Amino acid sequence: MQPHLPLLIDAAVNISLNVEISFNVREVTIHFLELVGETFSGYFVKKNMLERVQQIVNCGFRLACESTEDYPDEEESPHTLSLYMLYNIAE
């Protein structure tokens, strides 16, 4: 999976940031980015690929800026999911 990580991260970031895609799909890609950030951050450092960590963090902050009022019927929103993602990556 590691050789394909840049492609997968690009796709997940694009889907996560696209407000025209359903929340359920975006939720899955946000969780994917969280998992990649947690699991492969050491790999990115070793391979001098810190731009991938930066790409995930930038995506997280952009999602955190979304309004929670756009998702009144959901328990979570891209805003809350991104804050969890950023927190877990920072640990």
PyMOL Python script that loads the backbone (N, CA, C, O; Angstrom):
from pymol import cmd

cmd.read_pdbstr("""\
ATOM      1  N   MET A   1       0.815  -1.185   0.000  1.00  0.00           N
ATOM      2  CA  MET A   1       0.000   0.000   0.000  1.00  0.00           C
ATOM      3  C   MET A   1       0.867   1.261   0.000  1.00  0.00           C
ATOM      4  O   MET A   1       0.445   2.294  -0.519  1.00  0.00           O
ATOM      5  N   GLN A   2       2.052   1.192   0.566  1.00  0.00           N
ATOM      6  CA  GLN A   2       2.868   2.392   0.714  1.00  0.00           C
ATOM      7  C   GLN A   2       3.198   3.087  -0.600  1.00  0.00           C
ATOM      8  O   GLN A   2       3.159   4.317  -0.632  1.00  0.00           O
ATOM      9  N   PRO A   3       3.517   2.394  -1.681  1.00  0.00           N
ATOM     10  CA  PRO A   3       3.803   3.125  -2.921  1.00  0.00           C
ATOM     11  C   PRO A   3       2.592   3.895  -3.456  1.00  0.00           C
ATOM     12  O   PRO A   3       2.753   4.852  -4.214  1.00  0.00           O
ATOM     13  N   HIS A   4       1.397   3.487  -3.069  1.00  0.00           N
ATOM     14  CA  HIS A   4       0.177   4.112  -3.560  1.00  0.00           C
ATOM     15  C   HIS A   4      -0.380   5.167  -2.605  1.00  0.00           C
ATOM     16  O   HIS A   4      -1.398   5.794  -2.898  1.00  0.00           O
ATOM     17  N   LEU A   5       0.279   5.363  -1.475  1.00  0.00           N
ATOM     18  CA  LEU A   5      -0.234   6.310  -0.487  1.00  0.00           C
ATOM     19  C   LEU A   5      -0.450   7.725  -1.031  1.00  0.00           C
ATOM     20  O   LEU A   5      -1.499   8.310  -0.761  1.00  0.00           O
ATOM     21  N   PRO A   6       0.485   8.295  -1.777  1.00  0.00           N
ATOM     22  CA  PRO A   6       0.238   9.650  -2.292  1.00  0.00           C
ATOM     23  C   PRO A   6      -1.038   9.746  -3.136  1.00  0.00           C
ATOM     24  O   PRO A   6      -1.796  10.708  -3.006  1.00  0.00           O
ATOM     25  N   LEU A   7      -1.272   8.770  -3.983  1.00  0.00           N
ATOM     26  CA  LEU A   7      -2.481   8.760  -4.811  1.00  0.00           C
ATOM     27  C   LEU A   7      -3.730   8.626  -3.946  1.00  0.00           C
ATOM     28  O   LEU A   7      -4.717   9.326  -4.171  1.00  0.00           O
ATOM     29  N   LEU A   8      -3.693   7.737  -2.964  1.00  0.00           N
ATOM     30  CA  LEU A   8      -4.844   7.542  -2.084  1.00  0.00           C
ATOM     31  C   LEU A   8      -5.117   8.782  -1.237  1.00  0.00           C
ATOM     32  O   LEU A   8      -6.272   9.152  -1.024  1.00  0.00           O
ATOM     33  N   ILE A   9      -4.057   9.419  -0.758  1.00  0.00           N
ATOM     34  CA  ILE A   9      -4.233  10.632   0.044  1.00  0.00           C
ATOM     35  C   ILE A   9      -4.831  11.743  -0.808  1.00  0.00           C
ATOM     36  O   ILE A   9      -5.747  12.437  -0.367  1.00  0.00           O
ATOM     37  N   ASP A  10      -4.323  11.916  -2.017  1.00  0.00           N
ATOM     38  CA  ASP A  10      -4.879  12.940  -2.917  1.00  0.00           C
ATOM     39  C   ASP A  10      -6.366  12.720  -3.147  1.00  0.00           C
ATOM     40  O   ASP A  10      -7.160  13.658  -3.071  1.00  0.00           O
ATOM     41  N   ALA A  11      -6.739  11.478  -3.428  1.00  0.00           N
ATOM     42  CA  ALA A  11      -8.150  11.173  -3.685  1.00  0.00           C
ATOM     43  C   ALA A  11      -8.998  11.407  -2.439  1.00  0.00           C
ATOM     44  O   ALA A  11     -10.082  11.982  -2.528  1.00  0.00           O
ATOM     45  N   ALA A  12      -8.514  10.967  -1.286  1.00  0.00           N
ATOM     46  CA  ALA A  12      -9.275  11.133  -0.045  1.00  0.00           C
ATOM     47  C   ALA A  12      -9.437  12.608   0.325  1.00  0.00           C
ATOM     48  O   ALA A  12     -10.502  13.020   0.783  1.00  0.00           O
ATOM     49  N   VAL A  13      -8.394  13.394   0.130  1.00  0.00           N
ATOM     50  CA  VAL A  13      -8.481  14.835   0.418  1.00  0.00           C
ATOM     51  C   VAL A  13      -9.502  15.485  -0.509  1.00  0.00           C
ATOM     52  O   VAL A  13     -10.332  16.275  -0.059  1.00  0.00           O
ATOM     53  N   ASN A  14      -9.449  15.162  -1.791  1.00  0.00           N
ATOM     54  CA  ASN A  14     -10.390  15.749  -2.753  1.00  0.00           C
ATOM     55  C   ASN A  14     -11.838  15.399  -2.411  1.00  0.00           C
ATOM     56  O   ASN A  14     -12.721  16.252  -2.499  1.00  0.00           O
ATOM     57  N   ILE A  15     -12.077  14.160  -2.025  1.00  0.00           N
ATOM     58  CA  ILE A  15     -13.440  13.741  -1.664  1.00  0.00           C
ATOM     59  C   ILE A  15     -13.863  14.394  -0.355  1.00  0.00           C
ATOM     60  O   ILE A  15     -14.989  14.878  -0.237  1.00  0.00           O
ATOM     61  N   SER A  16     -12.969  14.411   0.625  1.00  0.00           N
ATOM     62  CA  SER A  16     -13.308  14.973   1.938  1.00  0.00           C
ATOM     63  C   SER A  16     -13.677  16.443   1.853  1.00  0.00           C
ATOM     64  O   SER A  16     -14.564  16.900   2.574  1.00  0.00           O
ATOM     65  N   LEU A  17     -13.021  17.179   0.996  1.00  0.00           N
ATOM     66  CA  LEU A  17     -13.264  18.622   0.890  1.00  0.00           C
ATOM     67  C   LEU A  17     -14.417  18.991  -0.033  1.00  0.00           C
ATOM     68  O   LEU A  17     -14.830  20.150  -0.068  1.00  0.00           O
ATOM     69  N   ASN A  18     -14.940  18.032  -0.775  1.00  0.00           N
ATOM     70  CA  ASN A  18     -16.002  18.313  -1.741  1.00  0.00           C
ATOM     71  C   ASN A  18     -17.365  18.300  -1.041  1.00  0.00           C
ATOM     72  O   ASN A  18     -17.888  17.235  -0.713  1.00  0.00           O
ATOM     73  N   VAL A  19     -17.927  19.470  -0.817  1.00  0.00           N
ATOM     74  CA  VAL A  19     -19.196  19.578  -0.101  1.00  0.00           C
ATOM     75  C   VAL A  19     -20.382  19.065  -0.917  1.00  0.00           C
ATOM     76  O   VAL A  19     -21.475  18.904  -0.375  1.00  0.00           O
ATOM     77  N   GLU A  20     -20.187  18.809  -2.198  1.00  0.00           N
ATOM     78  CA  GLU A  20     -21.269  18.297  -3.035  1.00  0.00           C
ATOM     79  C   GLU A  20     -21.429  16.787  -2.928  1.00  0.00           C
ATOM     80  O   GLU A  20     -22.414  16.224  -3.407  1.00  0.00           O
ATOM     81  N   ILE A  21     -20.456  16.131  -2.297  1.00  0.00           N
ATOM     82  CA  ILE A  21     -20.528  14.677  -2.092  1.00  0.00           C
ATOM     83  C   ILE A  21     -21.247  14.431  -0.774  1.00  0.00           C
ATOM     84  O   ILE A  21     -21.121  15.219   0.164  1.00  0.00           O
ATOM     85  N   SER A  22     -22.005  13.332  -0.701  1.00  0.00           N
ATOM     86  CA  SER A  22     -22.779  13.055   0.510  1.00  0.00           C
ATOM     87  C   SER A  22     -21.874  12.936   1.737  1.00  0.00           C
ATOM     88  O   SER A  22     -20.712  12.540   1.641  1.00  0.00           O
ATOM     89  N   PHE A  23     -22.437  13.289   2.879  1.00  0.00           N
ATOM     90  CA  PHE A  23     -21.678  13.268   4.122  1.00  0.00           C
ATOM     91  C   PHE A  23     -21.168  11.872   4.444  1.00  0.00           C
ATOM     92  O   PHE A  23     -20.061  11.731   4.964  1.00  0.00           O
ATOM     93  N   ASN A  24     -21.942  10.840   4.148  1.00  0.00           N
ATOM     94  CA  ASN A  24     -21.520   9.470   4.455  1.00  0.00           C
ATOM     95  C   ASN A  24     -20.210   9.121   3.756  1.00  0.00           C
ATOM     96  O   ASN A  24     -19.329   8.509   4.360  1.00  0.00           O
ATOM     97  N   VAL A  25     -20.076   9.501   2.503  1.00  0.00           N
ATOM     98  CA  VAL A  25     -18.844   9.225   1.752  1.00  0.00           C
ATOM     99  C   VAL A  25     -17.698  10.056   2.313  1.00  0.00           C
ATOM    100  O   VAL A  25     -16.595   9.546   2.508  1.00  0.00           O
ATOM    101  N   ARG A  26     -17.953  11.315   2.567  1.00  0.00           N
ATOM    102  CA  ARG A  26     -16.917  12.186   3.125  1.00  0.00           C
ATOM    103  C   ARG A  26     -16.459  11.679   4.487  1.00  0.00           C
ATOM    104  O   ARG A  26     -15.274  11.749   4.813  1.00  0.00           O
ATOM    105  N   GLU A  27     -17.390  11.171   5.278  1.00  0.00           N
ATOM    106  CA  GLU A  27     -17.052  10.643   6.605  1.00  0.00           C
ATOM    107  C   GLU A  27     -16.047   9.500   6.496  1.00  0.00           C
ATOM    108  O   GLU A  27     -15.094   9.427   7.272  1.00  0.00           O
ATOM    109  N   VAL A  28     -16.262   8.617   5.539  1.00  0.00           N
ATOM    110  CA  VAL A  28     -15.347   7.487   5.347  1.00  0.00           C
ATOM    111  C   VAL A  28     -13.953   7.970   4.960  1.00  0.00           C
ATOM    112  O   VAL A  28     -12.954   7.459   5.466  1.00  0.00           O
ATOM    113  N   THR A  29     -13.884   8.948   4.070  1.00  0.00           N
ATOM    114  CA  THR A  29     -12.563   9.419   3.643  1.00  0.00           C
ATOM    115  C   THR A  29     -11.868  10.208   4.748  1.00  0.00           C
ATOM    116  O   THR A  29     -10.641  10.183   4.838  1.00  0.00           O
ATOM    117  N   ILE A  30     -12.624  10.904   5.586  1.00  0.00           N
ATOM    118  CA  ILE A  30     -12.020  11.603   6.721  1.00  0.00           C
ATOM    119  C   ILE A  30     -11.433  10.591   7.697  1.00  0.00           C
ATOM    120  O   ILE A  30     -10.327  10.782   8.203  1.00  0.00           O
ATOM    121  N   HIS A  31     -12.167   9.522   7.960  1.00  0.00           N
ATOM    122  CA  HIS A  31     -11.637   8.457   8.835  1.00  0.00           C
ATOM    123  C   HIS A  31     -10.402   7.806   8.215  1.00  0.00           C
ATOM    124  O   HIS A  31      -9.446   7.475   8.918  1.00  0.00           O
ATOM    125  N   PHE A  32     -10.429   7.625   6.897  1.00  0.00           N
ATOM    126  CA  PHE A  32      -9.266   7.063   6.203  1.00  0.00           C
ATOM    127  C   PHE A  32      -8.041   7.959   6.390  1.00  0.00           C
ATOM    128  O   PHE A  32      -6.954   7.470   6.698  1.00  0.00           O
ATOM    129  N   LEU A  33      -8.214   9.264   6.206  1.00  0.00           N
ATOM    130  CA  LEU A  33      -7.100  10.193   6.376  1.00  0.00           C
ATOM    131  C   LEU A  33      -6.580  10.174   7.811  1.00  0.00           C
ATOM    132  O   LEU A  33      -5.373  10.268   8.037  1.00  0.00           O
ATOM    133  N   GLU A  34      -7.477  10.054   8.771  1.00  0.00           N
ATOM    134  CA  GLU A  34      -7.068   9.968  10.170  1.00  0.00           C
ATOM    135  C   GLU A  34      -6.208   8.728  10.394  1.00  0.00           C
ATOM    136  O   GLU A  34      -5.163   8.797  11.041  1.00  0.00           O
ATOM    137  N   LEU A  35      -6.648   7.607   9.861  1.00  0.00           N
ATOM    138  CA  LEU A  35      -5.907   6.360  10.009  1.00  0.00           C
ATOM    139  C   LEU A  35      -4.549   6.427   9.325  1.00  0.00           C
ATOM    140  O   LEU A  35      -3.549   5.977   9.885  1.00  0.00           O
ATOM    141  N   VAL A  36      -4.506   6.979   8.132  1.00  0.00           N
ATOM    142  CA  VAL A  36      -3.238   7.125   7.411  1.00  0.00           C
ATOM    143  C   VAL A  36      -2.288   8.032   8.180  1.00  0.00           C
ATOM    144  O   VAL A  36      -1.102   7.729   8.311  1.00  0.00           O
ATOM    145  N   GLY A  37      -2.805   9.140   8.687  1.00  0.00           N
ATOM    146  CA  GLY A  37      -1.969  10.053   9.455  1.00  0.00           C
ATOM    147  C   GLY A  37      -1.394   9.417  10.701  1.00  0.00           C
ATOM    148  O   GLY A  37      -0.225   9.621  11.028  1.00  0.00           O
ATOM    149  N   GLU A  38      -2.212   8.648  11.397  1.00  0.00           N
ATOM    150  CA  GLU A  38      -1.751   7.977  12.612  1.00  0.00           C
ATOM    151  C   GLU A  38      -0.758   6.860  12.293  1.00  0.00           C
ATOM    152  O   GLU A  38       0.271   6.726  12.955  1.00  0.00           O
ATOM    153  N   THR A  39      -1.071   6.071  11.287  1.00  0.00           N
ATOM    154  CA  THR A  39      -0.299   4.865  10.996  1.00  0.00           C
ATOM    155  C   THR A  39       1.007   5.148  10.261  1.00  0.00           C
ATOM    156  O   THR A  39       2.032   4.535  10.558  1.00  0.00           O
ATOM    157  N   PHE A  40       0.977   6.063   9.315  1.00  0.00           N
ATOM    158  CA  PHE A  40       2.119   6.232   8.426  1.00  0.00           C
ATOM    159  C   PHE A  40       2.928   7.507   8.651  1.00  0.00           C
ATOM    160  O   PHE A  40       3.809   7.816   7.849  1.00  0.00           O
ATOM    161  N   SER A  41       2.656   8.249   9.711  1.00  0.00           N
ATOM    162  CA  SER A  41       3.412   9.489   9.909  1.00  0.00           C
ATOM    163  C   SER A  41       4.903   9.205  10.070  1.00  0.00           C
ATOM    164  O   SER A  41       5.728   9.965   9.563  1.00  0.00           O
ATOM    165  N   GLY A  42       5.262   8.136  10.759  1.00  0.00           N
ATOM    166  CA  GLY A  42       6.676   7.756  10.881  1.00  0.00           C
ATOM    167  C   GLY A  42       7.291   7.405   9.536  1.00  0.00           C
ATOM    168  O   GLY A  42       8.437   7.756   9.256  1.00  0.00           O
ATOM    169  N   TYR A  43       6.524   6.711   8.710  1.00  0.00           N
ATOM    170  CA  TYR A  43       6.982   6.358   7.363  1.00  0.00           C
ATOM    171  C   TYR A  43       7.232   7.623   6.541  1.00  0.00           C
ATOM    172  O   TYR A  43       8.232   7.722   5.830  1.00  0.00           O
ATOM    173  N   PHE A  44       6.320   8.584   6.646  1.00  0.00           N
ATOM    174  CA  PHE A  44       6.479   9.833   5.895  1.00  0.00           C
ATOM    175  C   PHE A  44       7.729  10.588   6.338  1.00  0.00           C
ATOM    176  O   PHE A  44       8.427  11.181   5.514  1.00  0.00           O
ATOM    177  N   VAL A  45       8.006  10.565   7.623  1.00  0.00           N
ATOM    178  CA  VAL A  45       9.206  11.246   8.130  1.00  0.00           C
ATOM    179  C   VAL A  45      10.460  10.559   7.601  1.00  0.00           C
ATOM    180  O   VAL A  45      11.388  11.223   7.139  1.00  0.00           O
ATOM    181  N   LYS A  46      10.487   9.229   7.670  1.00  0.00           N
ATOM    182  CA  LYS A  46      11.656   8.474   7.199  1.00  0.00           C
ATOM    183  C   LYS A  46      11.901   8.666   5.711  1.00  0.00           C
ATOM    184  O   LYS A  46      13.049   8.733   5.271  1.00  0.00           O
ATOM    185  N   LYS A  47      10.849   8.753   4.952  1.00  0.00           N
ATOM    186  CA  LYS A  47      10.956   8.872   3.491  1.00  0.00           C
ATOM    187  C   LYS A  47      10.990  10.323   3.018  1.00  0.00           C
ATOM    188  O   LYS A  47      10.908  10.595   1.821  1.00  0.00           O
ATOM    189  N   ASN A  48      11.112  11.255   3.971  1.00  0.00           N
ATOM    190  CA  ASN A  48      11.167  12.679   3.650  1.00  0.00           C
ATOM    191  C   ASN A  48       9.941  13.105   2.835  1.00  0.00           C
ATOM    192  O   ASN A  48      10.056  13.803   1.828  1.00  0.00           O
ATOM    193  N   MET A  49       8.777  12.670   3.294  1.00  0.00           N
ATOM    194  CA  MET A  49       7.512  12.973   2.625  1.00  0.00           C
ATOM    195  C   MET A  49       6.592  13.756   3.568  1.00  0.00           C
ATOM    196  O   MET A  49       5.393  13.485   3.635  1.00  0.00           O
ATOM    197  N   LEU A  50       7.147  14.713   4.283  1.00  0.00           N
ATOM    198  CA  LEU A  50       6.348  15.479   5.237  1.00  0.00           C
ATOM    199  C   LEU A  50       5.234  16.268   4.566  1.00  0.00           C
ATOM    200  O   LEU A  50       4.272  16.666   5.224  1.00  0.00           O
ATOM    201  N   GLU A  51       5.355  16.499   3.260  1.00  0.00           N
ATOM    202  CA  GLU A  51       4.284  17.219   2.567  1.00  0.00           C
ATOM    203  C   GLU A  51       2.977  16.441   2.614  1.00  0.00           C
ATOM    204  O   GLU A  51       1.906  17.040   2.515  1.00  0.00           O
ATOM    205  N   ARG A  52       3.038  15.119   2.764  1.00  0.00           N
ATOM    206  CA  ARG A  52       1.809  14.317   2.862  1.00  0.00           C
ATOM    207  C   ARG A  52       1.131  14.533   4.207  1.00  0.00           C
ATOM    208  O   ARG A  52      -0.094  14.621   4.280  1.00  0.00           O
ATOM    209  N   VAL A  53       1.920  14.619   5.268  1.00  0.00           N
ATOM    210  CA  VAL A  53       1.354  14.926   6.581  1.00  0.00           C
ATOM    211  C   VAL A  53       0.762  16.331   6.550  1.00  0.00           C
ATOM    212  O   VAL A  53      -0.326  16.565   7.076  1.00  0.00           O
ATOM    213  N   GLN A  54       1.476  17.253   5.939  1.00  0.00           N
ATOM    214  CA  GLN A  54       0.990  18.625   5.821  1.00  0.00           C
ATOM    215  C   GLN A  54      -0.306  18.668   5.020  1.00  0.00           C
ATOM    216  O   GLN A  54      -1.212  19.431   5.356  1.00  0.00           O
ATOM    217  N   GLN A  55      -0.407  17.866   3.976  1.00  0.00           N
ATOM    218  CA  GLN A  55      -1.613  17.821   3.151  1.00  0.00           C
ATOM    219  C   GLN A  55      -2.815  17.352   3.981  1.00  0.00           C
ATOM    220  O   GLN A  55      -3.907  17.907   3.863  1.00  0.00           O
ATOM    221  N   ILE A  56      -2.612  16.335   4.814  1.00  0.00           N
ATOM    222  CA  ILE A  56      -3.690  15.825   5.657  1.00  0.00           C
ATOM    223  C   ILE A  56      -4.087  16.869   6.710  1.00  0.00           C
ATOM    224  O   ILE A  56      -5.273  17.091   6.955  1.00  0.00           O
ATOM    225  N   VAL A  57      -3.094  17.501   7.324  1.00  0.00           N
ATOM    226  CA  VAL A  57      -3.368  18.518   8.340  1.00  0.00           C
ATOM    227  C   VAL A  57      -4.094  19.713   7.716  1.00  0.00           C
ATOM    228  O   VAL A  57      -5.051  20.223   8.297  1.00  0.00           O
ATOM    229  N   ASN A  58      -3.652  20.159   6.551  1.00  0.00           N
ATOM    230  CA  ASN A  58      -4.335  21.263   5.862  1.00  0.00           C
ATOM    231  C   ASN A  58      -5.793  20.911   5.574  1.00  0.00           C
ATOM    232  O   ASN A  58      -6.688  21.736   5.756  1.00  0.00           O
ATOM    233  N   CYS A  59      -6.017  19.689   5.128  1.00  0.00           N
ATOM    234  CA  CYS A  59      -7.384  19.232   4.865  1.00  0.00           C
ATOM    235  C   CYS A  59      -8.198  19.273   6.156  1.00  0.00           C
ATOM    236  O   CYS A  59      -9.346  19.717   6.161  1.00  0.00           O
ATOM    237  N   GLY A  60      -7.596  18.808   7.245  1.00  0.00           N
ATOM    238  CA  GLY A  60      -8.293  18.811   8.532  1.00  0.00           C
ATOM    239  C   GLY A  60      -8.709  20.200   8.966  1.00  0.00           C
ATOM    240  O   GLY A  60      -9.829  20.394   9.439  1.00  0.00           O
ATOM    241  N   PHE A  61      -7.821  21.169   8.812  1.00  0.00           N
ATOM    242  CA  PHE A  61      -8.165  22.527   9.213  1.00  0.00           C
ATOM    243  C   PHE A  61      -9.220  23.144   8.292  1.00  0.00           C
ATOM    244  O   PHE A  61     -10.064  23.917   8.747  1.00  0.00           O
ATOM    245  N   ARG A  62      -9.176  22.812   7.023  1.00  0.00           N
ATOM    246  CA  ARG A  62     -10.209  23.327   6.112  1.00  0.00           C
ATOM    247  C   ARG A  62     -11.576  22.737   6.466  1.00  0.00           C
ATOM    248  O   ARG A  62     -12.590  23.433   6.415  1.00  0.00           O
ATOM    249  N   LEU A  63     -11.596  21.453   6.824  1.00  0.00           N
ATOM    250  CA  LEU A  63     -12.847  20.820   7.242  1.00  0.00           C
ATOM    251  C   LEU A  63     -13.340  21.393   8.571  1.00  0.00           C
ATOM    252  O   LEU A  63     -14.544  21.535   8.785  1.00  0.00           O
ATOM    253  N   ALA A  64     -12.412  21.717   9.447  1.00  0.00           N
ATOM    254  CA  ALA A  64     -12.790  22.274  10.753  1.00  0.00           C
ATOM    255  C   ALA A  64     -13.471  23.631  10.608  1.00  0.00           C
ATOM    256  O   ALA A  64     -14.186  24.068  11.510  1.00  0.00           O
ATOM    257  N   CYS A  65     -13.256  24.283   9.501  1.00  0.00           N
ATOM    258  CA  CYS A  65     -13.878  25.589   9.251  1.00  0.00           C
ATOM    259  C   CYS A  65     -15.309  25.474   8.732  1.00  0.00           C
ATOM    260  O   CYS A  65     -16.012  26.481   8.640  1.00  0.00           O
ATOM    261  N   GLU A  66     -15.746  24.273   8.396  1.00  0.00           N
ATOM    262  CA  GLU A  66     -17.117  24.107   7.899  1.00  0.00           C
ATOM    263  C   GLU A  66     -18.110  24.299   9.042  1.00  0.00           C
ATOM    264  O   GLU A  66     -17.819  23.978  10.194  1.00  0.00           O
ATOM    265  N   SER A  67     -19.251  24.810   8.715  1.00  0.00           N
ATOM    266  CA  SER A  67     -20.290  25.058   9.706  1.00  0.00           C
ATOM    267  C   SER A  67     -20.961  23.755  10.127  1.00  0.00           C
ATOM    268  O   SER A  67     -21.243  22.893   9.295  1.00  0.00           O
ATOM    269  N   THR A  68     -21.209  23.622  11.409  1.00  0.00           N
ATOM    270  CA  THR A  68     -21.944  22.449  11.902  1.00  0.00           C
ATOM    271  C   THR A  68     -23.438  22.590  11.613  1.00  0.00           C
ATOM    272  O   THR A  68     -24.174  21.604  11.660  1.00  0.00           O
ATOM    273  N   GLU A  69     -23.887  23.803  11.318  1.00  0.00           N
ATOM    274  CA  GLU A  69     -25.305  24.039  11.040  1.00  0.00           C
ATOM    275  C   GLU A  69     -25.744  23.428   9.716  1.00  0.00           C
ATOM    276  O   GLU A  69     -26.940  23.269   9.472  1.00  0.00           O
ATOM    277  N   ASP A  70     -24.786  23.083   8.862  1.00  0.00           N
ATOM    278  CA  ASP A  70     -25.130  22.454   7.586  1.00  0.00           C
ATOM    279  C   ASP A  70     -25.527  20.993   7.750  1.00  0.00           C
ATOM    280  O   ASP A  70     -26.000  20.368   6.801  1.00  0.00           O
ATOM    281  N   TYR A  71     -25.338  20.445   8.948  1.00  0.00           N
ATOM    282  CA  TYR A  71     -25.620  19.030   9.208  1.00  0.00           C
ATOM    283  C   TYR A  71     -26.486  18.896  10.457  1.00  0.00           C
ATOM    284  O   TYR A  71     -26.057  18.284  11.435  1.00  0.00           O
ATOM    285  N   PRO A  72     -27.705  19.460  10.444  1.00  0.00           N
ATOM    286  CA  PRO A  72     -28.533  19.465  11.659  1.00  0.00           C
ATOM    287  C   PRO A  72     -29.040  18.088  12.078  1.00  0.00           C
ATOM    288  O   PRO A  72     -29.320  17.868  13.256  1.00  0.00           O
ATOM    289  N   ASP A  73     -29.161  17.164  11.136  1.00  0.00           N
ATOM    290  CA  ASP A  73     -29.705  15.845  11.449  1.00  0.00           C
ATOM    291  C   ASP A  73     -28.624  14.817  11.776  1.00  0.00           C
ATOM    292  O   ASP A  73     -28.938  13.661  12.062  1.00  0.00           O
ATOM    293  N   GLU A  74     -27.382  15.216  11.739  1.00  0.00           N
ATOM    294  CA  GLU A  74     -26.265  14.302  11.983  1.00  0.00           C
ATOM    295  C   GLU A  74     -25.691  14.535  13.372  1.00  0.00           C
ATOM    296  O   GLU A  74     -25.641  15.667  13.853  1.00  0.00           O
ATOM    297  N   GLU A  75     -25.254  13.444  14.016  1.00  0.00           N
ATOM    298  CA  GLU A  75     -24.586  13.581  15.308  1.00  0.00           C
ATOM    299  C   GLU A  75     -23.202  14.190  15.139  1.00  0.00           C
ATOM    300  O   GLU A  75     -22.725  14.930  16.000  1.00  0.00           O
ATOM    301  N   GLU A  76     -22.567  13.871  14.023  1.00  0.00           N
ATOM    302  CA  GLU A  76     -21.241  14.401  13.736  1.00  0.00           C
ATOM    303  C   GLU A  76     -21.302  15.200  12.448  1.00  0.00           C
ATOM    304  O   GLU A  76     -22.272  15.126  11.693  1.00  0.00           O
ATOM    305  N   SER A  77     -20.259  15.955  12.216  1.00  0.00           N
ATOM    306  CA  SER A  77     -20.152  16.752  10.999  1.00  0.00           C
ATOM    307  C   SER A  77     -18.696  16.708  10.550  1.00  0.00           C
ATOM    308  O   SER A  77     -17.837  16.261  11.309  1.00  0.00           O
ATOM    309  N   PRO A  78     -18.401  17.160   9.335  1.00  0.00           N
ATOM    310  CA  PRO A  78     -16.997  17.226   8.930  1.00  0.00           C
ATOM    311  C   PRO A  78     -16.162  18.042   9.923  1.00  0.00           C
ATOM    312  O   PRO A  78     -14.990  17.747  10.159  1.00  0.00           O
ATOM    313  N   HIS A  79     -16.783  19.064  10.494  1.00  0.00           N
ATOM    314  CA  HIS A  79     -16.100  19.890  11.493  1.00  0.00           C
ATOM    315  C   HIS A  79     -15.620  19.041  12.677  1.00  0.00           C
ATOM    316  O   HIS A  79     -14.437  19.065  13.018  1.00  0.00           O
ATOM    317  N   THR A  80     -16.521  18.301  13.293  1.00  0.00           N
ATOM    318  CA  THR A  80     -16.141  17.513  14.472  1.00  0.00           C
ATOM    319  C   THR A  80     -15.207  16.362  14.111  1.00  0.00           C
ATOM    320  O   THR A  80     -14.267  16.067  14.849  1.00  0.00           O
ATOM    321  N   LEU A  81     -15.463  15.715  12.984  1.00  0.00           N
ATOM    322  CA  LEU A  81     -14.594  14.607  12.570  1.00  0.00           C
ATOM    323  C   LEU A  81     -13.177  15.090  12.311  1.00  0.00           C
ATOM    324  O   LEU A  81     -12.212  14.404  12.648  1.00  0.00           O
ATOM    325  N   SER A  82     -13.049  16.264  11.714  1.00  0.00           N
ATOM    326  CA  SER A  82     -11.711  16.777  11.423  1.00  0.00           C
ATOM    327  C   SER A  82     -10.964  17.138  12.700  1.00  0.00           C
ATOM    328  O   SER A  82      -9.745  16.975  12.771  1.00  0.00           O
ATOM    329  N   LEU A  83     -11.681  17.626  13.707  1.00  0.00           N
ATOM    330  CA  LEU A  83     -11.025  17.922  14.976  1.00  0.00           C
ATOM    331  C   LEU A  83     -10.518  16.649  15.647  1.00  0.00           C
ATOM    332  O   LEU A  83      -9.428  16.641  16.219  1.00  0.00           O
ATOM    333  N   TYR A  84     -11.304  15.571  15.580  1.00  0.00           N
ATOM    334  CA  TYR A  84     -10.830  14.282  16.087  1.00  0.00           C
ATOM    335  C   TYR A  84      -9.596  13.830  15.316  1.00  0.00           C
ATOM    336  O   TYR A  84      -8.622  13.358  15.903  1.00  0.00           O
ATOM    337  N   MET A  85      -9.647  13.981  13.985  1.00  0.00           N
ATOM    338  CA  MET A  85      -8.542  13.574  13.139  1.00  0.00           C
ATOM    339  C   MET A  85      -7.278  14.339  13.503  1.00  0.00           C
ATOM    340  O   MET A  85      -6.218  13.737  13.677  1.00  0.00           O
ATOM    341  N   LEU A  86      -7.376  15.641  13.618  1.00  0.00           N
ATOM    342  CA  LEU A  86      -6.202  16.468  13.943  1.00  0.00           C
ATOM    343  C   LEU A  86      -5.649  16.112  15.317  1.00  0.00           C
ATOM    344  O   LEU A  86      -4.434  16.040  15.500  1.00  0.00           O
ATOM    345  N   TYR A  87      -6.529  15.892  16.275  1.00  0.00           N
ATOM    346  CA  TYR A  87      -6.090  15.536  17.620  1.00  0.00           C
ATOM    347  C   TYR A  87      -5.325  14.210  17.604  1.00  0.00           C
ATOM    348  O   TYR A  87      -4.258  14.094  18.207  1.00  0.00           O
ATOM    349  N   ASN A  88      -5.879  13.216  16.911  1.00  0.00           N
ATOM    350  CA  ASN A  88      -5.245  11.892  16.885  1.00  0.00           C
ATOM    351  C   ASN A  88      -3.920  11.901  16.126  1.00  0.00           C
ATOM    352  O   ASN A  88      -2.999  11.169  16.489  1.00  0.00           O
ATOM    353  N   ILE A  89      -3.813  12.699  15.104  1.00  0.00           N
ATOM    354  CA  ILE A  89      -2.551  12.801  14.378  1.00  0.00           C
ATOM    355  C   ILE A  89      -1.502  13.506  15.242  1.00  0.00           C
ATOM    356  O   ILE A  89      -0.319  13.168  15.186  1.00  0.00           O
ATOM    357  N   ALA A  90      -1.934  14.478  16.032  1.00  0.00           N
ATOM    358  CA  ALA A  90      -1.007  15.240  16.877  1.00  0.00           C
ATOM    359  C   ALA A  90      -0.480  14.427  18.044  1.00  0.00           C
ATOM    360  O   ALA A  90       0.581  14.746  18.581  1.00  0.00           O
ATOM    361  N   GLU A  91      -1.189  13.391  18.451  1.00  0.00           N
ATOM    362  CA  GLU A  91      -0.754  12.582  19.603  1.00  0.00           C
ATOM    363  C   GLU A  91       0.541  11.873  19.343  1.00  0.00           C
ATOM    364  O   GLU A  91       1.037  11.156  20.212  1.00  0.00           O
TER     365      GLU A  91
END
""", "prot")
cmd.dss("prot")
cmd.show_as("cartoon", "prot")
cmd.util.cbc("prot")
cmd.orient("prot")
